[in-house]
Amino acid sequence: MKHHAAFGLAMEDIDAVVVEDSKPMQTILRSILLSFKVARVRVFDSVDEALEASLAEPPNVILTDWRMEPTSGYQFLRLVRHRHMEPLCYVPILFITAHGTRPLVDKALRAGAHHVLVKPVSPSTLFKRLRWLLADDRPMVLENSGFYNIYGIQKTMDEQAEKMQSLAGARLHHKLAIQKRAEVEEVVEEEFVKKPKEEPPPVKEPVFAGVKKGGTKAKHSAAARHIRNAEYVKSKDLKLH
């Protein structure tokens, strides 16, 4: 097992190759790298040109775009990592792309890339990644497929994928639990805000003359009894005469 071609070097010793089909991006990356005081920067418009120059003079690090024609950055990575490309197969590759999706990153790292950076790249970010690369002691190993790769990368990516899957499952479970709780709270709230059923007004019992409520006869006054008795006596007298 061997380390990659930039391991243990100083920033000032780096011979960098940039593969980028955008002229403005070429200028930006060249300026950033030269500001780091690297030993050399070579810029190429296409994979074919970069591959030919790199085979003749292998660099210490390659910075390449992902989407290029007719040969893409991913195809360039696979060409470089083949065992017949030794010693170029040990050169670390950093992708700089505007399409840094999770599937792209997973594909690039599993194929042997050392890092993926998303455009626009700041000088401080690129400097930190290069410093990290110079200290990265993971060896390069030859796989059964005939391609060199970073030792342990497949296991690392599998573990990350499993963690992401578990995290996604936990988030889904949490989301469903929140929805269920909201539904229950809504039902409870509806029950509390419902107006109570109005009770029908009480039925008034009829009150008849001479009868109190509840069926008890009303008591007559003394004057009423006296008048009634007088009328009775008078009617008797008239009958007698």
Buried (B, 14 or more C-beta within 10 A) or exposed (E): EBBBBBBEBEBEEBBBBBBBBBEEBBEBBBEBBEEBEBEBBBBBBBBEEBBEBBEEEBBBBBBBBBEBEEBBBBEBBEBBBBEEBEEBBBBBBBBBBEBBEEEBBBBBBBBBBBBBBBBEBEEEEBBEBBEEBBEBEBBBBBEEEEBBBBBEBEEBBEEBEEEEEEEEEEEEEEEEEEEEEEEEEEEEEEEEEEEEEEEEEEEEEEEEEEEEEEEEEEEEEEEEEEEEEEEEEEEEEEEEE
